[in-house]
Amino acid sequence: MRNPLPQLRPTAMRQNVADVLRKALLAGHFNPGEGLSEVDLAAQLNVSRGPIREALLILAEEGLVTHTQNRGFSVLQLSEGDRKEISQVRMPLEALALRLARARANEDDLKLVAALKERVLTVFESGDFHASTRMDLEFHRAIWELSGNHWLVAALKRVVVPYFTFGMVYGERPAALSYELMLKEHGVYLDYLRGDDSLTAQECVQFHLSQDPK
């Protein structure tokens, strides 16, 4: 039996609704692919359908839900084919982000990325796969932001965040995913940013994605 969704304050209704639904989605309140009825959600949150629809459109932009014409909204669901297609699009975009970030990164930036890498590994080692996936996204986001190209950052968020979000909520730790593997696949990014030329940016991303059994 699911707990009821919390009631909302009347101010900033659209954003309030989006915040409540986002938390519910990230907490696994809904099942992958589950249809989201605007009528039912409006009744649960005691608001009109307008703010519900506006909030769902916000969440669709964030990649947490999908919107299909004439079928409405549903919770994100990624097939194996979807994940492969995301990787195909992600590879050139993240390689570009790496190249741009390397040209702009200073010592403080490198320390931040190194610290995020260590946090990913620490949380992973603790056994919390969902939390380590969340930290993994923060590691990649930091590199995207260092690129200095807000269009590139927006494109990567749109393409890649749903992949990580699905893993945070519904993913299970693959048996082949080890601490040593996580260390290697994140280490190549940091080494490249520090000036290591043993791999190109494209090769770093290829290695990272090829080693990732998720």
Secondary structure, 3 states (H helix, E strand, C coil): CCCCCCCCCCCCHHHHHHHHHHHHHHCCCCCCCCEECHHHHHHHHCCCHHHHHHHHHHHHHCCCEEEECCCEEEECCCCHHHHHHHHHHHHHHHHHHHHHHHHHCCHHHHHHHHHHHHHHHHHHHCCCHHHHHHHHHHHHHHHHHHCCCHHHHHHHHHHHHHHHHHHHHHCCCCCCCCHHHHHHHHHHHHHHHCCCCCCCHHHHHHHHHHHCCC
